[in-house]
Amino acid sequence: MPELLSGVQNSTQLILKAAPGAGKSTYFPLQLVLSKAVAGKIIMLEPRRLAARNIATYLAQQLGEKVGETVGYRVRGESKTSPSTKLEIVTEGIMTRMIQADPELVGVDLVIFDEFHERSIHADTALAFSLEIQEALRDDLKIVVMSATLDQQALQSLLPSAVYVESQGRSFPVSFHHRPLSSNEYVEAKMARQIEQLMTSESGSLLAFLPGVSAIKQVEKQLHHLGEEIDVCTLYGQLSFSQQQQAISPSPKGCRKVVLATNIAETSLTIEGIRMVVDSGLERVAKFNLKTGITKLEQVRISQSSAEQRAGRAGRIEEGLCVRLYSEEQLKQQPLVPEPEILHSDLAPLVAELAQWGANDASDLQWLDIPPLASIQQASQLLEKLGLLDSKGALTALGKDAQKLGLDPRIASMLVKASQKNNALLNAALAIAALLEEPERNVSDLQHSLHRLKQGTHVKAKIVLQRGQSLARKFQCSFDVKGVDESLIALTLCLAFPDRLAQSRKIGDGKFLLANGHGAEMRSDNSLINSEYIVAIDLMRTSNSASQIFLAADVDINLLENTFPELLSIEEYVDWDDKRGRLIAEMRSCIGDVVIHRKALPEPNSSQITEAMLTYIRRKGLACLNWTESASQLLERIRCGMLWLPEQEWPTMDEDSLLRDIESWLAPYLVSVKSVKGLTNVSVEQALLARLGWPLNQDIDNWLPTKYTMPTGSQKRIRYDGKYEPVISVRMQEVFGEQDSPMIALGRKKVVLELLSPAQRPLQITQDLAGFWAGAYKEVQKEMKGRYPKHPWPDDPANHVATTKTKRQLNR
């Protein structure tokens, strides 16, 4: 502790690595307060609301105070602080809002990033902002980063001047047992049997880590017979605070506890009485799909650091026991630390934060992992669609108002747009925002949740109503849940999710086309299965190809058109209809890819026909064109040229680029094409040469010729493949007298010679003719003389005349 306090007092950056249970989240911040190591306020970030509340409550008790005096907390929708608060524990998203509201962090002297190993996107963002504040505005601001399992090398490269302190803490030894699943075992059944066995043979309470709520429920069902003296509790994020507290608090005297938890229990929580841990080794991770704009929930094996964190729960009060339902070898194959959220998340909230911060380029800030450019671009497109960013990536007036709310960009956009329309829409939007923050489990229609909220039977009614009122105050209005017009709910949702408006492919089959062009489906027992139009709020990509719709609302499309006509676009559409084998021309009213109205147009003109052909090619791919051998060879030659002669100004020639730019290079050659059949007359070779442009379309024949003239005068085709060296197949007799292979690509590439027998069968592959003549040729000569006696097989091929003739023809 003296080393830590000294480090905080004498340095502006400190890295603390301490074992689970060492007191880094509790004892250390308490000592900072008591020792007055810093004069101003201390802000400590926690990844989860549950940890923030519990740590604040525990520390206040240590001081003999109520929460909100010396120690307070702030989480979404709830704040317990006062002017006397010296240590404020906040969730990570709150920290970002504090920084945006006050970039100098006036009155704050120290920011602590707890459990940083979790690498949430909020923590990464808050740290990047804090480092810039420290560098540009507040050189006296102190930053502490701490965890039990830090990526020390990466952190020290980000914070090179930081004091590094490591503590083993006072945790007790933990013994490990590995019980991997056999090929026919399910994790839930194995977990239940293991828990039952341990509760029979061992003392103390038990904490079990499972991948998700479904697995927790299944195991809970199998443990009801354990007896009255054993409490089976569940612990996961969607539970109410009181339910979570029940899992954490001590069991009554004479009772023991089994806590079934997700990875919420990995860090910053001490669950009373735990001395046994059973670890499934699994977790569920949300990964964002850039193409679909939808998150996919994947069950994956945990990292080595997470396994260490989980095991550490068993050694906090006495010698512990950790049973792992996986082998040591499986653990060693896992990465040392989890993949940071910033590499696989929807970056729309981050891009909005960066725009508000004034960072035009994410790489201008200091990150452990720079946000991927493709994810940034995708997020920027969505924010533009929502009206929050302009084409230059700056916040619009709407965007600035939305950012003040501190909400997800979709919900913030919806609230601001609704407030600009009328009070009825704003009241509906407030209800939606509050309901979506506290979703009910196993509810597929948001209208049902609203109905229960109005009736007072919603399971989280108190929290939802408080949140609605809290948001209403930001608009200087009141939230009237009884007065919410239910007919406006789906319409208002379309302001937040314009890309998620969905049209039934066939009424009753549960399959929908989303406005973003992707498919989604719902279960057959879903109450919305007969809807023609819905807005999908919560959908998840599963192992199947289509996304599953979990929460939606029925949309009155006529009411939507009348209320928000700006969501619709009117366009002329011409395309080739594969089924009917003819062109169709229509005037369409659309929201994205969802066509609401169609009206036939007269005969399309030539430019519309060309556009229809281009649309067809984009849909079918370049393979639908007439790829002659020479066209295919030209494309491969160009791609080889890009690899072998990179200094030349080659245009991009990969499949995606060619499809994306198809209008510029192929459209001029489609002028006379009136049907798909007519595509067979289009010269792809000429179109590619045009894309190549002068002088490259002339130079390529010199640099990478299609044929090579042999000493005999015959021309042999050069085969090109970017993965391999160029190849010529030629009968061996035609290269007699040659000492080396031909050179191409401005002398940078030596052609591989595939030497053939008189019957055109491969005998040898070489780039070194002189070496072949002097060596392996002798064996070939011996075998070939008997098989092809009519052809010359000289003893000195290096000095023999090249020929296509037989011995008799040569002797004439």
C-alpha positions, 0 to 999 in steps of 0.5 A: 500500500505505501508503494501504491500511495506513493505512486499515486502522489508522485506520478500521473499514471499507475498500473496495478496488477493484483490477484482476485480478492487482493482488495484493489476495488475496495481497500485501495480506493478506501485508503486513497480517501483516508490518506488524502493522497489526492486533493480532489475527487476520485472517479472509479470506473466499474464495468457493471452496475451491480459492482458499482452499487455494491462496492459503494455500499460496502465502502460507505459501511466501512466509513460508518456512513450512508451511500452518497456521503463520502462514497457515492455511485452513479449508474444509468438512471440512478445517482447517489452522490452529494457535494461531500462525495470524495469517491464516486464509483460510476459505470463506464458509459457514465464516465464518457458522458462526464468527460463530454460534458466537462472535458477538463474534469474540473474538481476530479484529480484521479480516474481509476479504471477497475477490471480493465482486463474486460476491455469493454468499449466504454473503458477503452473510449474513456481511457483514450479521452482521459489520456488526451485530457492529460496530455492537452488540458490537465497534466495534473490529472492522475490515471490508474489502470488496474486488474488481476489479469492485465496485458502488462506489455500492451498497457505499458506501451500505451502508458510508458511513463506509468509506475507499475505495481504488482501484488499477489494479495492474500488469496488462499490456495486453490486446488484444481480438478479437470473434468472435461465433457465427453463427446456425448455430454451436455454442459448443463447436465454435467454441471448439475451432476458436478454441483450435486457431487460437490455439495454432498462431499465438500463444505462451503458454498459454490459458484458455478459459471455458465455461458448464459441465462438459458443454461442457468435455467436448465441447471437450476431445474435439475438442482431443486432436490438438493435440500432445504439447507441449500439455497440455489440462486441465479445471478445475471445482468437482466435480474433486478437489483434485489434479486442480484443482491439475494445471490450475493448476500450471506445465506441464513445460518445453517444454510449453504448456497449454490450460485449459478452465474454468467461472467457477471460474477467474474470480477469486482464481486465477493459472494459470501461463503464461496469456497468452490467454483465449477467453471464451464469454460464457456461464455456468450459473446456478442459479435457485430456483423458488418454486412447485416448490421446485426449482432450475432451471439456466439458461445465461445471458450473463455480466455486464460485470464478469464479462467484465472479470474473465475478460479480466484473466486474460490480462494477468497475466504479459505483454501478453495476448490475449482473444478473445470469442465475442460482440460488443461490442454483446451485452456492452453489453446485459448488466447491469454486475454479476451478479444476487446469489444472494440474489435467486434462491436457495433461502433455507432455509439463510439463514432458519435462520441468521437464526432462530439469529441472532435476527433475526425480520425479515431487513430488521432487518439491513443488506443490499445486497439485502434477501432477497425476502419470498416466498422467505423465506416459502417457506423458512420453510414448508419449515423448519417441515415439517422440524421446524426452525422453530415457527409463530412462526419460532423454532428448535425444539429439533430446529432448534437441534441441527441448526444446530450441525452447520453443514449444509444444513437438510435434511441436518442435520434428517435426521441429528438425527432419525436420531440420535434413533431408533437407531444404525443409522439414524444410521449410514445418515444419516452415509453419506448426508450424506458421499455427497451432499457429494461426489456422483459424476458420472453416477450416478442411484441413490445405492445404487450410490454407497454400494455402491462406497464399501463396496467401496472403488471410489468415486472420492472414497472417501477424502474421503467416509470422512473426512467421515463420520468428521468428522460422526460425531464431532459425535454422539460415535459412529463411522462404520462404512461396512461396517455401513451397512444399505442398506435404510435409505438411502431411508427415511432420505433421506425425513427430509431430503426428505419433499416429494420422495417420488415415486410412479410415474404408470405403472410403466416410463414414468419419470414421477413425482408428487412429494409437493409436487404437481409432476411429475418424470421420469427418462431411459429408461436410468435403473435406477430407471425401474421403481420404484413409489416413489422419493425424488428427491434431486437434480432440476433444472428444465430447459427442459421443463415437468417436472423431471429426476431426476438422483439418487434411491433406491428406496423400500420404501413398506411399510417407510417406513410402519412405520418413520416413520408420522409422515410419513403423514397420514390424511384424508377426501377428497371431490372431483369426478371429471371422468372418471366425472362423479360425486363420489368419497369416500375415506379416504386415507393420504398423504405430501403429494400422494402417495396411498399407500392409498385406502378408499371412504367412504359417501355424503358429507354436504353439507359434504363435497360443498361442499368437493369443489365448492370443490376442483374450482373451485380446480383448474379456476379461477374460469372454471368458474363461471357468469359472467353479464355482470352478474357480470363487470361487477361484478368489473370495477367493483370492481377499477376502484373499488380503483384510482380510490378507493383510500382505501376499504376494498376486499377483494382481488379479484384471481384468486389472492386470490379462489381462496385465499379461495374458502371464505369468499365462495363456499361459502355459495352452494354449499350446495344444489349437488350436481354440477358442472352445479349450479354454473351455478345459483350467482349469482357476482354475489351472492357477490361482493357478499357479499365486498364487504360493507356499505356498499361493496355499496350505495355502489358503485352510486352511485360506479360505476353500471352505467348513466347516464341521458341527457338523453333519458331513455334509459339507457346502459351504462357500460363499465369496464376498469381499464386505460382510462377508463370509456366510454359509447356513445351516438348523437350526437343524444342529447347535443345541448345537453350541454357536458361528459361525465358524472362518476363515482367521486365526481367523480374520473373523467370518462366517455369518450363514444363518439359514434355515428351513427344506424346505431350506428357510431362517429363520435367519441371525446371527454371534451370535448363543448364543444370537440368542438361548437366544432371537429371537429363541423363536419366530422362534420356535413358528412359526416353530413347527406348520409348521414343526412338524416332526422336532425337535424344542427344548426349549434349542437349545444351549444344544441340539444335532445337527442333520439332522434327524426328531423327529421319526428318533431321537427316534429310 
